[in-house]
Amino acid sequence: MISDLDNFYLQHSDEVNSCLLALRKLILDQDKDVTAEWKYRMPFFCYKGKMFCYLWADKVSHKPYIGFVEGKHLNHPDLILGERARMKILFVEPDQDLPVDDIEDLIKQALDLYRSGIIKIK
């Protein structure tokens, strides 16, 4: 039986699915303490059990994005706060090369919030 987490990646077009899987690998490769989990019917990534980012695809444009749970602490010109108070998102173009350096930098910034103690881990 396919898990809900695995099924999430299978429900998108090949182009979006490939992008989401590449993002998943980038996120998981950043630290040995990062785990992929299924929470709130979404693929979340946790650092030592604390949620720090998630993957999703916009319902209208179908563009994939990374949501950063503590995005309000992150600075990057492509991050979007929108109507959210805490989280920011980074859209990626599924038909273009991923901006790997920018994504890795944002993931590092997000993880550093937890590593430094700015965001407390249980």
Disulfide bonds with the S-S distance in Angstrom:
none
